[in-house]
Amino acid sequence: MTSLPSRTFSARWHVKPLLLVVLIVLIMIGSAVNTQVTAEFSWDQFINIIQKMVRPDWSYIPTIIQPMLQTLQMAIVGTVVGALLALPFSVLAARNLIKQRWVRGGIRFFLNLIRALPDLLLGALFVAVVGIGPMAGVGALSVFSFGMVSKLFYEAIETIDEGPLDALKAAGANGAQIILFAVIPQVFNQFLSYFLYTLEINVRASTILGYLGAGGVGLYLSQTMSMFRYDRTIIVILMILAVVIVVDGISNRAREALA
């Protein structure tokens, strides 16, 4: 007599995942129909591109070394500028440091607006404002880094131990001294880890921004593809892949050392 409820519960447990799978499939089919997604695929064009890529033009490597270095420089400068700008805003957005709700709310609303702008849109805006070149890429990456890092920073600040803060307040320390001697030492490792993580993202993003005209190796990627020189396109892709792997490896090792 006691086995019936258990069977009923087991049946319900198996039915719910099945209904969820059916719902997901129906949503996918409905989305594909509404967006007019088709399964059409040009195998001839695909094979043609692959045939050109398997015979790379290795003589193109010296041409893209300098643009690749420029891409790295854009990512580094943009990340540093964005992180430095994010520091004061992250302090003003932290719930445990700023008690005035209207101040925190205003700062967080502003940061939400910044994060709502995708990096591609930022790149297009800076290209329109300052013209084609690395300055547009640095500006876009700086704003993008500022929006992302500021959120990570103030969330890290809100997890700190408030004991040192209370001790410094009791000793008569001002706000700047509290942040310098009680907040920064507790979150420094997290800040550095978030900085490295943002740098990884920006190395990838800077290549795409270059495709929009923001300088760097992305511009050469756009040129080789528009000229149908896929034997050179594969060289650019391999160079980007090598740099991303190296940057990721260095960043992961650094974050593991900080953990």
N, C-alpha and C positions, 0 to 999 in steps of 0.2 A: 504493500500500500504506500510505502514511503518513496518508491522509485518513480512514481508518476510525476510528482512535481519536479524532480531532478531532470527527467526527460523533457518536460515542457520548457524548463529553463535552458537546457542544452539546445533544444530546437530553436528557441528564440535567439540564442547566442549565435547560431550559425545562420539564421535568416537575416539578421541585421547587416552583417558584412556583405551578404549577397545583394541585398537591396541597395547598399551603398555603391557597390561595383556597377550595378545596373544604372543607378542614377548618374554616376560619373560618365559611363559610356553614352547615355542619352544626352548629357550636357555637351560632350565632345562632338557628337554627331550634329546636334543642333548648332553649335558654334561653327563647325566646318561648313554647314549649309548656308548659314547667314553670312559668313565671310567669304563664301564662294571659293573655298579651298578645294583644289582638285589634285588628283594623283598623276597629272601629266608630268612627264620627265623626258628630257631630250638626252637619250643615251649617246647619240652621235656627238653632240657637243661636249658631253662629259668625257667621253673617251678621247676626243681631240685635245681637250685641256690637259688631261692626264698624260697623254703622249708627249706634249710639250714640256710638262713639268718634270718628267723622268729624265730629261736631258737638260739639266740646269746650265745656265751660262755663268760658269764660275768666275769669269773675268769681270763680272759685275760686282763682286765683293768689295773691291777697294772704293767703288763709287758710293756705297751705302754705309761705310764705316763712320764717316763724319755725321751723316744724318742720324745714325743710330746713337751716337754719343750725344747728339743734340736732344734726342728723345729722352735719354736718361737724365740729362741736365734739366729738361723741362719738368720731368716727374719729381726730381729732387727739390728743385726750387719751389715748385707749386705746393708740394707737401709741407716743406718748412714754413713757407709764408702762411699757408692755411692753418697749420698747427699753432703757430705763434698768435695768429688772430683769434683762434678758438679759445685760448687760455683764459682771457678775461671774461669772455661770454659764458664759458662753462662755469666759472665761479659765480657769476650773477644768476645762472639758471639752477644752481644747486639748492635743493630744498633745505638742507641742514645748515647752509651758510647764509642764505638770504631769506629772512622771515616774511618780508613784504610780498604778499601773493601777487599783487599787480605788477611788481617788478619782474618776478619770475615768469608770470604769465606772458608779459610783453616780450621778454627775451626768448622764451620758448616758441612763441608764435612766429617771431622773426626767423628763428632757426628752422622751424618747420617750412616756412616759405622758401628758404634757401635750399633745403633738401628736396623740395618739390621740383626744382629745376634739374632735369637730367643733364649729364655732362655733355652730351651731343648738342643740346640746345645752348648751353653755355658757350661751347666752342663756336657755334654759328654766330652767336651774339658778339663775342669778342672779335671774331674775324671781321664782322661788319663794322665794328667800332674802331679797332686798331689796325685792320688790314691783315693780309696773309703774312704769316711768319710765326716764329716761336713765342713772341710776346702774347699772341692770342692764346696759345696753348698754356702758357704759364698762368695767365689770368683765369682761364676756365678751370684749370686744375686747382688753383688757389681757392676759388670760391667753392668748388666741389669738396675739397679737403676740409675747408672751414665748416661746411654744413655737417659733414659726417663726423669729423673728429670732435666737434663741440658736443655732440650728443653723447659720444662715448666717454668723453672727459667728465661731463657733469654727472653721468650715471656712476662713474668710478668714484667721484668725490662723495656721492651720497652713500657709499658703502663703507666709509672710513670709520674708525673708532673715534668717538667724540670725546673720549677722556682727555687726550692732549689739548683739545680745543678748550674744554672747560678749565683745565689747569692754567693755560695761558691767559684766559679771560680773568681768572681769579687773581693772577699776578699783575694785571693791569695792562696787558699787551693790546695793541690796536689791531684793526682788521688786517692790515698788510703783514704785520708780524705773525698773526695767527695763520694766515695762508702760507707764509714763507716757512715757518718752523713747525707747523702742526699738520697742514694739509699736504703740501708738496712732498715731504718725505714719505708719507704713507701711500701716495699714488704715483710716485715717480716711475716705478717699474711698469705699472699698467699704462701710464702715458706713453712711455717709450715703446711698449709692445703695440699699442694702437697706432703710433706713428709709423712703425715698420709695416704694419698691416695695410695702412693707407698707402704707403709707398708702393707696395706690391700692386695694389689696384691701379694706382696712377701710372705705373709703367705700362700696363696693358691699355689703359684709357688713352694715354698720350699717343699711341700708335693710331688709334681710331680718330683722335682729334686731328692728327696730321693728315689723315685722309680727307678731312674737311677743309684743309688749307692752313692749319694751325702750326705748320712746321714739323720738322722731324722726319723720321723714316716713313711715316704714313703717307706723306706726299708722294714718295717714290712708289709706294704700293699702289696708289691711285693711278699714277702715270703708267706703270707697267701693265696694269690691267686694262686701262683705256686704250693702250696701244696693242693689246693682245699679245704682249711679250710675256707669256706665262713661264718661259724658261728663266726670266728674270724675276717674275713674281715669286716663284718658289725660293729663290735666293733670299729675297726680303723676308718671306715667311720663316725660313730656317734661321735667319739672323735674329728675328724677333723671338722665336722659340728658344734659342740658345740664351739670349739675354734674360728672358723671363725665368727660365730654369735656374740660372745663376743667382738672380735677385731673390727668387723664392727660397733657394737653398740658404743663402746668407741670412735672410730675414728669419727663416725658421730656426736656424742655429742660434741667432741672437735672442729670439724670444724664449727658446728653451733655456738659455743661460740665465735669463731674467726670472724665469719661473721659480 
